[in-house]
Amino acid sequence: MPIKYRIYKKKFKQNGEDVEKHFAVSVSNSLLDIRDLAKEIEQRSATKESMIVSTFIEISKLMAEKLSDGYNIKLDGIGVFGVAITSDGYDVAKDITPKQVRFSKMTFRPEKELVQTLKETRYYKEPPIPKGAVVRVKKPKSKKETQEGE
């Protein structure tokens, strides 16, 4: 199935000048959780949904444990998950102690086949909203709210 997109107008500075450009952004159909995935897997296999859900939950717990132990985790057909760490910069290397090191982000390197599948995906523009429809629009965060949330 193709991925929907809509056009988003963005203002930014380019070479010191204010520029306004239009970009395509993806539109998600909705969010699928492990139960949704388990139902689909159940339909494609002989495994019961409850067993699939419990397996997903155990994978989640085990991944958290193993990532915390410093392992990277490869899920065949999906990719490799890992952890990135950071610290403040110091002039002397020995000043960096475990207290200065902190979690930065979760990393993910997708498998080549997954990336290729996504590259071959088709796209279509989201149809315009019918006149008179009530639409909830997310208010963009102000710079102050963004800085406070970080």
CORNOR-V159590 format. One record per helix or strand of 3 or more residues. SS is the DSSP state (@ for helix, = for strand). FROM is the first residue (numbers start at 1). TO is the last residue. If there is no record, write none. Layout:
SS:FROM:TO ; SS:FROM:TO
This chain:
=:3:14 ; =:17:27 ; @:34:44 ; @:49:68 ; =:73:75 ; =:79:86 ; @:93:95 ; @:98:100 ; =:102:110 ; @:112:119 ; =:123:125 ; @:143:149
